[in-house]
Amino acid sequence: KVCLMEASNSRYHDCSSFLQWFKEDLTSKPLVSVKMVMFFFYGATLVILHYNLVHMKSLGITVEEMSLLLSLLPLATCLAVPMSGALADKLGNFKVLLSGSILALGFTGLLFLAIPVGRVKVELGEFIDIYLVCEPNMTSSRVHHPLSNGVCKWNPTEITKTIENAQCGLLCPVQNKDPVLHDIGNHTYVVNSTFVFHSSPDIKLNCSGVSCEIERNKFLNQSSTFTAKFSTVFSSPSHYYDFFHPSQAELTRDGHNISYICQKEGECTTSCKVNLDRNLTCSNSDYMYDINPTQVFMIYLIVRTIQAIIVAVTVTLTEGAVLAIIVEHKGDLGLQRLWATFGCMIIAPSVGVLADRFLKNDFRPIYYSFFLMCIICMIVILNIDLQFKKPATKLGKEVRALALRPAILTFFFVMLIVGVLHGFIENYLFWYLQDMGASKSLFGLIIFVATGTGIPFLIFSGVLIEWFGHVNLLLVGFSAYVCRFIGYYFMTDPWYALGLEVFESLTNSLVYTIAFSYVAYHSTPSSLTTMESIMASLHWGVGRTGGSILGGILLRFITLKQCYLYLGIFTAVFTFLYAVFHHCYVKRYDSPLSQDDEEELFEKVPIIHSNVRD
C-alpha cells in the first residue's frame, strides 16, 4: 500500500507523516478561511464564465458581434489587473479592497438579467403552408405563404413532390393587425399576422405530377382553370422573399395560352393552401427575429466589459491574498487549490440541474446563485487576517528586476498562449456541445468530471514539481491540450466530452498550480501580488480574451469543428518548439535570484512548497 512515492528532501516520507500533514492543513484556522474562499469563489466564477456564452446566444448576439465585443475587453483588463496588483502590494492589507471587488462582481451577475433580448431564434415546423394565388398583373401565378412563421430561404431546385389534400378558399388581408404574442423566457416579442385564410368549397386544386390547377366553379358564369408549375425559386443575394415566382409559369385553358383575369372578393384573392415538407422548399429550419439588436449589443458590451474587469481584478487579488496567507502559515498551494476544485465539482452540477428545472432561456437560477456565493466569499474575506502583509517600498525596482529575467519573460509568454487555448475552449466548447444537443445538466456534469479528475494532481503537485520540474509538467499540460482539441474534432456525441474532459486535470488543475508556484518561486513577499497580476493580465486579459477573438475570426472562414483540428495542430507544433527553446537556452537562467541581487534589492521570498528544493 502506497500513500505517496518517496522523494528526497520531501516532507512526505510515509503514510503517517502525510496524513499528519494533511490533518494540520485541514485544522489550521487561517487556511480554513482560504479553503472557503477558494471553494465558493472559483466554483461561482467557473459557472458564470461558462454560462455567459450560452446566455449571450439566448439574447440573439451573433458570432461576429461576439468577436467585436471580446476584442474590446483586453484593453480594459490588461490595465486594470496590474494596477490592482500594484495597489494591493502598496496597501499591504488589502482585504477591504478584495471584499468590495467580490461584492461588485456579484452585482454584475444581476445586471445580465436586466438585458433584453435583441434577436429571437424561432424554430420552424417540419412542414410549411404555401399558397397558390393569382398575380396582380392577371397574367401569371405565384406561390405565397403569408401565414407562415418566419422567412423561408428557398431552395433553388424544382419541387417534384405531388401535392395532396389542398385546401382552397379566399386569402384576405387583415385591416386591423392583431398582435400575436410569443413568450420567450422572461422576454416578449410581437409578430403581426397580415392575412387570414377562409376556406371555400367552391374552389378546388387539381394536380397532376408537378402541375396544378385552381378551379373555381363560379367565375365569369363558367368553369375556368389555370395551371402553375412549381419550378426554380426566385431570391435575391441580400434577402429572401415570402414568395417566389414559378419559372415561365403558364396560364392555360383547354390547352391554350390565354390572358386570364383573376376575380377578387373585395380585398380577398382566390387561393389554395398546400402543406409541404419544409426541407423540400426551404434550406433553413429556423430564423432570427430582430427586436432591437443594436441597442441590446451596446448594453451587453457595457455590462460584459464591467464584468470582465472585475473578474480579472478579483481573481488577481484573491490569488494574491491566498498566496500571502499560504506563505505566512507554511501551507501548500496545491491543497488550497484542491478546494477550488471541490467548489467546481459541487457548485457547477448543482446550478446546472437547478437551471434545467426552469424555462430553456431562464438564467435567473444561475445568476442568483452566483450572487449568493459572492456574498459568502465577501463575508469570509472580511474575517481573514492580512495584517502581516507589509506595504511595498521598492515595488517598481523589484518588479523590473524580476520581470526582465529570461526565464520569467518566457514563462509569461507561454502562459499567454495557455490563455489563448483555454479561452477558446472556455467560450466555444459549450456552444459546440449545445449544437450537438447537450443539456445544461450535461454542462454541469462535464465541469464535475473535469475538476474532479484534477484532485490527485493538486494533492501531489508539490512532489510532482520536485520530481519533474515546472517546465516539464507544463509541457505535459500542452500535450493534454493537443489530445483535447483532436478529440473534440472527432467527437460525434456530446457525451463523449466527459472522457475528453479528463485531460482538463492536466490543462487546468496542474498547469495553474505550476504557474502560481513558478511565479511565487521567482518573486519576493512585497512584489508577489504584482508579479501574479502581471501573469494574470497576460493570461486572463490578453490570452483568454484572445482565444475568444481568435475563435470568432476563425468561424468566419471555417466551421467550429475544423477550429479544433487546426488548434490541435498548432498546439503540437508550439509544444515541440517550446521544449527545444527551454532546454537549449532558458534552462540556464531558470533559478531564483543570486545572493548578490537579493542583498542589493530585497529579501528572498519564502518557498510556498516545502518540498521544492532550496
ROLO-898575 format. One line per 8 residues: number of its first residue (from 1); their letters; for each residue x, y, z of C-alpha. Coordinates in steps of 0.1 Angstrom, whole numbers. Each point is the difference from the previous one (the first is absolute). Layout:
# ROLO-898575
NUM> A> X,Y,Z ~ ...
# end
This chain:
# ROLO-898575
1> KVCLMEAS> 0,0,0 ~ 15,33,-11 ~ -12,34,12 ~ 26,20,-19 ~ 32,-9,-17 ~ 30,10,20 ~ 19,30,-11 ~ 32,14,14
9> NSRYHDCS> -2,31,21 ~ -38,-3,0 ~ -22,2,31 ~ -19,-31,-11 ~ 21,-31,8 ~ -29,-24,10 ~ -37,-2,5 ~ 0,12,36
17> SFLQWFKE> 20,32,-7 ~ -21,7,-31 ~ -33,-4,20 ~ 14,21,28 ~ 9,28,-24 ~ -35,-3,-16 ~ -17,2,34 ~ 20,31,10
25> DLTSKPLV> -9,17,-32 ~ -37,-7,5 ~ -1,13,36 ~ 21,32,-5 ~ -25,28,5 ~ 16,25,-26 ~ 1,-28,-26 ~ -36,-10,7
33> SVKMVMFF> -10,35,-11 ~ 21,-3,-31 ~ -17,-33,-8 ~ -35,16,3 ~ 10,29,-23 ~ 14,-24,-26 ~ -31,-22,2 ~ -26,27,-5
41> FYGATLVI> 19,25,-21 ~ 14,-24,-26 ~ -31,-21,-1 ~ -22,30,-7 ~ 24,16,-25 ~ 4,-32,-20 ~ -38,-3,-3 ~ -5,36,-11
49> LHYNLVHM> 28,0,-26 ~ -14,-32,-16 ~ -36,11,0 ~ 8,35,-13 ~ 2,-12,-35 ~ -32,-20,2 ~ -17,31,13 ~ 15,20,-28
57> KSLGITVE> -15,-23,-26 ~ -34,2,17 ~ 1,38,-5 ~ 5,-5,-37 ~ 36,14,-2 ~ 17,-14,-31 ~ 35,-14,-3 ~ 12,31,-18
65> EMSLLLSL> -13,23,28 ~ 15,-22,26 ~ 34,2,-16 ~ -2,38,-1 ~ -12,1,37 ~ 29,-23,12 ~ 26,19,-20 ~ -7,31,21
73> LPLATCLA> 3,-17,34 ~ 38,-4,2 ~ 5,37,-2 ~ -17,4,33 ~ 11,-31,18 ~ 37,3,-10 ~ 3,33,18 ~ -23,-7,29
81> VPMSGALA> 16,-33,12 ~ 36,13,4 ~ -12,32,16 ~ -21,-19,25 ~ 30,-23,8 ~ 23,30,6 ~ -27,17,21 ~ -3,-31,21
89> DKLGNFKV> 37,-2,6 ~ 1,37,9 ~ -28,-4,25 ~ 13,-32,16 ~ -33,-9,17 ~ -24,1,-30 ~ -29,-21,13 ~ -25,29,-1
97> LLSGSILA> 10,6,-37 ~ -5,-37,-7 ~ -33,-2,18 ~ -13,30,-20 ~ 10,-15,-33 ~ -17,-33,7 ~ -32,18,10 ~ 1,20,-32
105> LGFTGLLF> 6,-32,-20 ~ -32,-15,15 ~ -21,30,-10 ~ 13,-2,-36 ~ -16,-34,-2 ~ -34,15,9 ~ 5,26,-28 ~ 0,-27,-26
113> LAIPVGRV> -36,-8,9 ~ -10,35,-9 ~ 12,-2,-36 ~ -29,-5,-24 ~ 0,-24,-29 ~ 13,15,-33 ~ -8,-28,-23 ~ -21,-31,5
121> KVELGEFI> 8,-33,-17 ~ -33,-14,-12 ~ 0,-38,-7 ~ -22,-7,-31 ~ -22,-29,-4 ~ 6,-32,-20 ~ -26,11,-26 ~ -7,33,-17
129> DIYLVCEP> -33,14,-14 ~ 3,16,-34 ~ -28,17,-19 ~ -6,0,-38 ~ -16,33,-10 ~ -5,23,-30 ~ 25,27,-7 ~ -12,36,-1
137> NMTSSRVH> 9,4,-37 ~ -25,-27,-8 ~ 24,-19,-22 ~ 19,-23,23 ~ -2,-18,33 ~ 22,-2,31 ~ 4,-20,31 ~ -4,19,32
145> HPLSNGVC> 2,-9,37 ~ -11,31,20 ~ -12,-20,29 ~ 33,-19,6 ~ 21,8,30 ~ 32,16,-13 ~ 19,4,-32 ~ 6,-31,-22
153> KWNPTEIT> 34,-1,-16 ~ -12,-17,-32 ~ 20,-29,-15 ~ 9,8,-36 ~ -14,-33,-12 ~ -32,-12,-16 ~ -26,-15,22 ~ -9,-35,-12
161> KTIENAQC> -23,-11,28 ~ -36,-6,-10 ~ -23,23,19 ~ -28,-16,19 ~ -28,11,23 ~ 0,37,-10 ~ -25,23,17 ~ -13,28,-22
169> GLLCPVQN> -18,32,8 ~ 5,38,3 ~ 32,17,12 ~ -9,33,16 ~ 21,28,16 ~ -6,9,36 ~ -10,37,3 ~ 8,4,37
177> KDPVLHDI> 32,-20,7 ~ -5,-20,31 ~ 33,-7,19 ~ 8,-36,7 ~ 22,-3,31 ~ 26,-27,4 ~ 16,-3,35 ~ 37,-9,-1
185> GNHTYVVN> 12,-5,36 ~ -5,33,18 ~ -1,20,-33 ~ -29,7,-23 ~ 1,9,-37 ~ -29,7,-25 ~ -7,-15,-33 ~ -28,15,-22
193> STFVFHSS> -20,-22,-23 ~ -11,20,-30 ~ -22,-26,-18 ~ -28,-23,9 ~ -11,-30,-21 ~ -37,-10,-4 ~ -7,-34,-16 ~ -27,-4,-27
201> PDIKLNCS> -15,-31,-15 ~ -4,18,-33 ~ 38,1,-6 ~ 20,-32,-7 ~ 36,-8,-8 ~ 7,-28,-25 ~ 36,-13,-4 ~ 16,-24,-25
209> GVSCEIER> 37,-6,7 ~ 15,34,8 ~ -26,20,-19 ~ -31,13,19 ~ -32,17,-10 ~ -22,23,21 ~ -36,-4,-10 ~ -28,22,11
217> NKFLNQSS> -36,-11,-8 ~ -15,35,0 ~ 23,22,-21 ~ -13,22,-28 ~ -30,-23,-2 ~ 21,-29,-12 ~ 25,-26,13 ~ 36,12,-6
225> TFTAKFST> 34,-13,10 ~ 37,10,-2 ~ 32,-19,5 ~ 31,9,20 ~ 31,-21,2 ~ 23,0,30 ~ 34,7,-13 ~ 33,20,6
233> VFSSPSHY> -2,22,30 ~ 3,38,-2 ~ 22,17,26 ~ 25,28,4 ~ 35,0,15 ~ -10,24,28 ~ -31,-17,13 ~ -27,-25,-8
241> YDFFHPSQ> -36,9,-8 ~ -31,-16,14 ~ -10,-12,-34 ~ 16,-12,-32 ~ -10,1,-37 ~ -3,-33,-19 ~ 24,2,-29 ~ -19,5,-33
249> AELTRDGH> -33,-9,17 ~ -28,-2,-26 ~ -36,7,4 ~ -20,-24,-21 ~ -35,-8,-9 ~ -9,-29,-22 ~ 37,-4,-9 ~ 4,36,-13
257> NISYICQK> 18,30,15 ~ -24,28,8 ~ -2,33,19 ~ -15,-9,33 ~ -20,23,23 ~ 2,-8,37 ~ -32,10,18 ~ 3,13,36
265> EGECTTSC> -27,-1,26 ~ 5,36,11 ~ 36,0,14 ~ 2,-38,0 ~ 18,-22,-26 ~ -8,-35,-12 ~ 26,-23,15 ~ 7,-36,9
273> KVNLDRNL> 20,-10,31 ~ 25,-29,-4 ~ 19,-17,27 ~ 36,-11,-10 ~ 30,-14,18 ~ 22,30,9 ~ 32,-17,-12 ~ -15,-1,-35
281> TCSNSDYM> -4,37,-2 ~ 22,17,26 ~ 36,-4,9 ~ -5,14,35 ~ -17,-16,30 ~ 0,32,21 ~ 4,37,-4 ~ 10,30,22
289> YDINPTQV> -27,25,9 ~ 16,34,5 ~ -14,21,29 ~ 27,26,8 ~ 34,-16,-6 ~ 21,31,-1 ~ -12,13,34 ~ 3,-34,16
297> FMIYLIVR> 35,-4,-13 ~ 11,34,15 ~ -16,-8,34 ~ 16,-35,0 ~ 34,15,-10 ~ -1,24,30 ~ -10,-27,25 ~ 24,-26,-13
305> TIQAIIVA> 29,25,1 ~ -8,9,36 ~ -1,-37,9 ~ 32,-9,-18 ~ 19,28,18 ~ -14,-10,34 ~ 6,-37,-6 ~ 36,6,-10
313> VTVTLTEG> 7,23,30 ~ -18,-23,25 ~ 19,-31,-12 ~ 33,19,3 ~ -7,13,35 ~ -14,-34,11 ~ 31,-19,-12 ~ 22,27,16
321> AVLAIIVE> -18,-4,34 ~ 0,-38,-2 ~ 37,-1,-8 ~ 9,25,27 ~ -19,-21,27 ~ 16,-32,-13 ~ 35,14,3 ~ -7,15,34
329> HKGDLGLQ> -14,-32,15 ~ 21,-25,-19 ~ -29,-15,-19 ~ 0,-19,-33 ~ -13,16,-32 ~ -12,-32,-15 ~ -22,-9,30 ~ -16,34,1
337> RLWATFGC> -8,-1,-37 ~ -15,-34,6 ~ -29,17,17 ~ -5,21,-31 ~ -4,-33,-19 ~ -25,-12,26 ~ -20,32,-6 ~ -1,-5,-37
345> MIIAPSVG> -10,-37,4 ~ -29,8,24 ~ -12,34,-11 ~ 1,-4,-38 ~ -22,-32,-2 ~ -24,14,27 ~ -5,32,-19 ~ -4,-19,-33
353> VLADRFLK> -27,-23,14 ~ -18,30,16 ~ 1,19,-33 ~ -15,-29,-19 ~ -31,1,23 ~ -8,35,-14 ~ -8,11,-35 ~ 25,-5,-27
361> NDFRPIYY> 12,36,-1 ~ -5,8,36 ~ 33,8,16 ~ -12,13,33 ~ 11,-31,20 ~ 35,4,-13 ~ 5,37,7 ~ -18,-1,33
369> SFFLMCII> 22,-29,12 ~ 31,19,-12 ~ -10,31,20 ~ -7,-21,32 ~ 35,-16,-2 ~ 16,34,-5 ~ -16,12,32 ~ 13,-30,19
377> CMIVILNI> 35,6,-14 ~ -1,36,11 ~ -10,-9,36 ~ 28,-25,2 ~ 26,24,-13 ~ -10,27,24 ~ 10,-24,28 ~ 34,-9,-14
385> DLQFKKPA> 31,15,16 ~ 23,17,-25 ~ 17,23,26 ~ 33,-19,-5 ~ 3,12,-36 ~ 21,31,1 ~ -2,28,-27 ~ 26,-2,-27
393> TKLGKEVR> 26,28,0 ~ 21,-8,-31 ~ -27,-16,-22 ~ 10,14,-34 ~ 37,-10,4 ~ -9,-35,12 ~ -24,-7,-28 ~ 24,12,-27
401> ALALRPAI> 27,-22,14 ~ -22,-30,0 ~ -21,5,-32 ~ 30,5,-23 ~ 17,-33,8 ~ -1,-24,-30 ~ -17,-28,19 ~ -28,23,12
409> LTFFFVML> -5,17,-34 ~ -2,-34,-18 ~ -24,-13,26 ~ -23,30,-3 ~ -1,-5,-38 ~ -8,-37,5 ~ -28,8,24 ~ -14,24,-25
417> IVGVLHGF> -2,-29,-25 ~ -16,-22,26 ~ -26,28,5 ~ -8,0,-37 ~ -6,-37,-1 ~ -20,0,32 ~ -20,30,-11 ~ -10,-17,-32
425> IENYLFWY> -12,-31,18 ~ -17,20,27 ~ -20,21,-24 ~ -8,-25,-28 ~ -2,-34,16 ~ -35,3,14 ~ -11,17,-32 ~ 14,-30,-19
433> LQDMGASK> -17,-25,23 ~ -33,19,0 ~ -1,-3,-38 ~ 3,-37,5 ~ -30,0,24 ~ 17,2,34 ~ -20,11,30 ~ 9,23,29
441> SLFGLIIF> 2,-31,22 ~ 27,-15,-23 ~ 19,33,2 ~ 0,-3,38 ~ 11,-36,-2 ~ 28,9,-23 ~ 13,26,25 ~ -3,-26,27
449> VATGTGIP> 21,-26,-19 ~ 26,26,-12 ~ 6,13,35 ~ -4,-33,19 ~ 28,-17,-20 ~ 24,28,10 ~ -1,-9,37 ~ 30,-23,0
457> FLIFSGVL> 21,26,-18 ~ -9,26,25 ~ 8,-21,30 ~ 33,-12,-14 ~ 10,30,-20 ~ 29,8,23 ~ 17,-33,-4 ~ -7,0,-37
465> IEWFGHVN> 17,34,-4 ~ 29,-13,20 ~ 4,-31,-21 ~ -6,13,-35 ~ 3,38,3 ~ -24,28,-9 ~ 7,2,-38 ~ -1,-38,-6
473> LLLVGFSA> -34,-2,16 ~ -11,30,-20 ~ 9,-19,-32 ~ -21,-28,12 ~ -29,25,3 ~ 5,11,-36 ~ -1,-36,-11 ~ -33,-4,18
481> YVCRFIGY> -13,30,-20 ~ 10,-17,-32 ~ -21,-31,10 ~ -30,21,10 ~ 0,20,-33 ~ 4,-31,-22 ~ -26,-19,20 ~ -26,28,-3
489> YFMTDPWY> 6,-1,-38 ~ -8,-37,-3 ~ -28,1,26 ~ -35,-9,-13 ~ -20,-1,32 ~ 0,27,28 ~ 3,-27,26 ~ 35,-9,-13
497> ALGLEVFE> 12,33,15 ~ -1,-16,34 ~ 29,-22,-10 ~ 19,29,-16 ~ -4,23,30 ~ 21,-24,21 ~ 29,18,-17 ~ -10,33,16
505> SLTNSLVY> 15,-13,32 ~ 33,6,-17 ~ -8,31,-20 ~ -17,17,29 ~ 7,-13,35 ~ 36,-9,-5 ~ 9,28,-24 ~ -14,28,22
513> TIAFSYVA> 17,-14,31 ~ 33,-1,-19 ~ -6,36,-12 ~ -6,15,34 ~ 27,-21,16 ~ 26,10,-26 ~ -7,37,2 ~ 0,-1,39
521> YHSTPSSL> 33,-19,-2 ~ 15,29,-19 ~ -16,28,20 ~ 3,19,33 ~ -26,4,27 ~ -5,37,-7 ~ -3,-5,-38 ~ -19,-33,0
529> TTMESIMA> -34,14,-8 ~ 13,22,-28 ~ 19,-28,-17 ~ -31,-22,2 ~ -21,28,-14 ~ 24,4,-30 ~ -3,-36,-8 ~ -38,1,6
537> SLHWGVGR> -3,30,-23 ~ 18,-18,-28 ~ -18,-33,6 ~ -36,11,7 ~ 0,35,-15 ~ 19,-6,-32 ~ 2,-38,-3 ~ -35,-11,8
545> TGGSILGG> -16,29,-17 ~ 23,-5,-30 ~ -13,-36,-2 ~ -36,12,-2 ~ 10,25,-27 ~ 20,-26,-19 ~ -31,-23,0 ~ -22,28,-14
553> ILLRFITL> 25,7,-28 ~ 4,-37,-9 ~ -37,-6,-1 ~ -3,25,-28 ~ 20,-23,-22 ~ -4,-36,14 ~ -24,-19,22 ~ 4,-4,37
561> KQCYLYLG> 9,-36,-4 ~ 29,9,-23 ~ 12,26,25 ~ 7,-28,25 ~ 21,-19,-26 ~ 21,30,-9 ~ 6,10,36 ~ 10,-35,8
569> IFTAVFTF> 27,1,-27 ~ 12,35,11 ~ 3,-12,36 ~ 20,-30,-9 ~ 25,21,-20 ~ 2,26,27 ~ 7,-26,27 ~ 29,-14,-20
577> LYAVFHHC> 15,34,-6 ~ -4,11,37 ~ 17,-32,12 ~ 30,5,-23 ~ 3,37,9 ~ -2,-6,37 ~ 25,-28,2 ~ 24,17,-24
585> YVKRYDSP> -1,35,14 ~ -23,9,28 ~ 9,-28,24 ~ 33,16,9 ~ -19,30,14 ~ -28,-19,17 ~ 11,6,36 ~ -8,24,28
593> LSQDDEEE> 19,33,2 ~ 37,-1,11 ~ 10,9,35 ~ 16,32,-12 ~ -32,11,-16 ~ -20,-9,31 ~ 22,20,23 ~ -1,30,-23
601> LFEKVPII> -37,1,-7 ~ -21,-20,24 ~ -4,-30,22 ~ -6,-33,-17 ~ -36,-12,0 ~ -8,-31,21 ~ -8,-31,-21 ~ -37,-9,1
609> HSNVRD> 7,-37,-6 ~ 21,-14,27 ~ 8,-29,-23 ~ 17,22,-26 ~ 37,-2,4 ~ 17,30,17
# end
